[in-house]
Amino acid sequence: MSIVIEANLKIPRVKTPIKDENGYPVDSGSVRFRKPIEVLAIPKTGDTLQLQTASGITLECTVTRADWDQDRELFVASCSYAKRSIPPDEYTALVTDPSWARKPLF
């Protein structure tokens, strides 16, 4: 039986970031990408998750923590992108996928 949790993904800074609605570059270090996902069990710190984009690209990430969000009544798995840098095609697939929401940290 699977359960729905939220993946909260941190990615490395990119050389050519997307622009916000005002034309300014979006600092990937100051945003998180969120998406509901189905898992068989709550991931533990250090586990690897394979996160899908609408274009079919898979993003590998490492779980840094998993916490219960009382207000939304779901588990949130905080993850870091597994590699040191994110290739432009994977970055584009992530930021253009409507199922991934960007959340500023401020």
C-alpha positions in Angstrom: 0.0 0.0 0.0 1.4 3.4 -1.0 1.1 6.7 0.8 1.4 10.3 -0.5 4.1 12.5 0.9 5.6 15.7 -0.3 9.1 15.8 -1.8 10.8 19.1 -0.9 13.8 19.3 -3.2 16.9 21.5 -2.9 19.1 21.8 -6.0 22.6 23.3 -6.5 23.0 26.8 -7.8 22.9 26.9 -11.6 25.0 29.0 -14.0 22.1 30.1 -16.1 19.0 30.4 -13.9 15.5 31.1 -15.0 14.2 34.6 -14.7 11.3 35.6 -12.4 8.3 37.7 -13.5 10.4 40.9 -13.1 13.2 39.6 -15.3 15.6 38.9 -12.4 17.5 35.5 -12.1 16.0 33.1 -9.6 18.6 32.0 -7.1 18.1 28.2 -6.9 19.7 28.3 -3.4 16.8 30.4 -2.1 14.0 28.2 -3.4 12.7 24.7 -2.9 10.8 22.6 -5.4 7.8 20.8 -4.0 5.7 17.9 -5.3 3.4 15.3 -3.9 4.8 11.7 -4.6 3.6 8.2 -3.7 6.0 6.0 -1.8 5.7 2.5 -0.2 7.1 3.7 3.1 8.3 7.0 4.7 11.9 7.5 3.5 14.6 7.7 6.1 17.6 10.1 6.2 20.2 8.9 3.6 17.7 7.1 1.4 17.7 7.8 -2.3 14.6 8.9 -4.1 14.0 8.9 -7.9 11.8 11.9 -8.7 10.1 12.2 -12.0 9.4 15.2 -14.2 6.7 15.5 -16.8 9.2 15.3 -19.6 10.3 11.9 -18.4 13.6 12.9 -16.8 14.4 11.3 -13.5 16.1 13.4 -10.7 18.0 11.5 -8.1 18.0 12.9 -4.6 19.1 12.0 -1.1 16.7 12.4 1.8 18.1 14.7 4.4 15.1 14.5 6.8 11.4 13.5 6.9 8.9 15.3 9.1 5.2 15.3 9.8 3.5 18.5 8.8 0.6 18.8 11.3 -1.2 21.6 9.5 -1.3 19.8 6.1 -1.4 16.3 7.7 1.3 14.7 5.6 5.0 13.8 5.7 7.5 16.0 4.0 10.7 14.5 2.8 13.4 17.1 2.5 15.9 16.1 -0.2 19.0 17.3 -1.8 19.9 16.8 -5.5 22.3 13.8 -5.4 25.0 15.3 -7.8 27.3 18.2 -7.3 25.7 20.2 -10.2 22.5 19.9 -12.1 22.7 19.6 -15.9 20.8 22.2 -17.9 18.3 19.6 -19.4 17.4 18.3 -15.9 17.1 21.9 -14.6 14.8 22.9 -17.5 12.7 19.8 -17.0 12.3 20.6 -13.3 11.4 24.3 -13.6 9.0 23.9 -16.6 7.1 21.0 -15.0 3.8 22.3 -13.7 3.6 19.5 -11.1 6.6 20.9 -9.3 5.9 24.1 -7.3 8.6 26.6 -6.4 8.6 27.8 -2.8 10.8 30.8 -1.8 12.6 30.4 1.5 12.2 33.9 2.7 
